[in-house]
Amino acid sequence: VAMDSRHLLLRHGGNRWQVAARLGCRPQDLLDASASLVPFGPPASLSGSLGRALRTPAITAYPDRSHATLREALASHHQLPVEMLLPGNGAAELFTWAARDAAGVGVNVLPEPGFADYGRALACWGASATGWNAMPGAGLPIRHGEAGAGVAVSGQVLWICNPHNPTGQLWRRQLLLPLLQSFRLLICDEAFLPLVPGGEDCSLLPLVPHHPNLVVIRSLTKLLAVPGLRLGYAAAQPERLQRWSQWRDPWPMNGLAAAVAPVALADGRWRRRVQAWVATEGPWLRTQLAALEGLEPFPSAANFLLLRGAASLEPLREHLEQHERVLLRSCSSFKGLGARWLRVGLQDRAGNRRLLRAMRRSLRALSRG
Ligand SMILES: Cc1ncc(COP(=O)(O)O)c(C=O)c1O
């Protein structure tokens, strides 16, 4: 993987503050559908526990390096042994260590299009990487020379994302099982899975105790709408996680994040509310967008929709930003996509209506030239 400047300046949605400064408006005037975060978060349970944590040693003492309390909370939440869980400074930090293992195993096969951070993590260790076609509707890859349906790839380490960012494709656990036989290491990013109605049935977490070649990485960023808190965790065999612990710096997770994570995990009401929102708004917004001229939204299990345009959608995205204060995610940095594609993060119903009104106006303005 070549290290280039794009890795240093990861192109990402959710740059609301910078965009507001550029447009000369207030951040709260923007409708930010470029980042795929729950628009009505964070949950009150989290804000309350953050306040309380400030009155404990959460920031006045070094964090417990073993993260015993948090790991126990994760273990009981997922019904996994404590020693198979490792909290991290967001999923992104854990990709770095998964990538270090992966670099030693062989060639890495990355989804294209896919989250750019996998490539960043592998580039840290000079790992070699190739791509697998993860375009909407494409099947899962299979190892070259093996029987079965799917696009053949050569490589020893497979990276998957379930549901997939940016397509929203969700794979059932049963479909993923053969990958554990085919690849020497399978790294599965489940950052968006807690938002998906019925998503846990697709999770690979229950397989971790039985498959030493499986790493599952989860994040609470999307579910709780807290990208600034940095809360992720990995599930894998204990020896692997112990190795990672020796590589990382002594206190990669801040004390506040560690203190509030168990509270957030226990908030089942929040999870049900988020999943109900995805179940309602996803199909509704998709139907509405499909009615717009020249736009094709793909089916998605997640809280975002991928749109394909008949022609470049960059003029639409720019018009929405300039004239409507509505931000959508450009897909030009995703390999395999480009200017004809945009990603839209679901909003609440009022936000989705504003988004649709804005899109209709912008499309009309652009068609008048
Ligand atoms: C697919 C995917 N995985 C992981 C992450 C990063 O999560 P975290 O904030 O926990 O580092 C993102 C963030 O955009 C993502 O899109």
The ligand as an SDF file (V2000), in Angstrom:
LIG
                    3D

 16 16  0  0  0  0  0  0  0  0999 V2000
  -16.9580    1.5590    8.1850 C   0  0  0  0  0  0  0  0  0  0  0  0
  -16.3540    2.3530    9.2960 C   0  0  0  0  0  0  0  0  0  0  0  0
  -15.6760    1.7190   10.2540 N   0  0  0  0  0  0  0  0  0  0  0  0
  -15.1010    2.3980   11.2680 C   0  0  0  0  0  0  0  0  0  0  0  0
  -15.1850    3.7720   11.3490 C   0  0  0  0  0  0  0  0  0  0  0  0
  -14.4710    4.4990   12.4340 C   0  0  0  0  0  0  0  0  0  0  0  0
  -15.0810    4.3460   13.6740 O   0  0  0  0  0  0  0  0  0  0  0  0
  -14.4650    4.9820   14.9750 P   0  0  0  0  0  0  0  0  0  0  0  0
  -15.0200    6.3510   15.1410 O   0  0  0  0  0  0  0  0  0  0  0  0
  -14.9030    4.0470   16.0700 O   0  0  0  0  0  0  0  0  0  0  0  0
  -12.9780    5.0080   14.8300 O   0  0  0  0  0  0  0  0  0  0  0  0
  -15.8740    4.4780   10.3650 C   0  0  0  0  0  0  0  0  0  0  0  0
  -15.9620    5.9450   10.4250 C   0  0  0  0  0  0  0  0  0  0  0  0
  -16.3660    6.6130    9.5260 O   0  0  0  0  0  0  0  0  0  0  0  0
  -16.4720    3.7470    9.3120 C   0  0  0  0  0  0  0  0  0  0  0  0
  -17.1280    4.3680    8.3420 O   0  0  0  0  0  0  0  0  0  0  0  0
  1  2  1  0
  2  3  1  0
  2 15  2  0
  3  4  2  0
  4  5  1  0
  5  6  1  0
  5 12  2  0
  6  7  1  0
  7  8  1  0
  8  9  2  0
  8 10  1  0
  8 11  1  0
 12 13  1  0
 12 15  1  0
 13 14  2  0
 15 16  1  0
M  END
$$$$
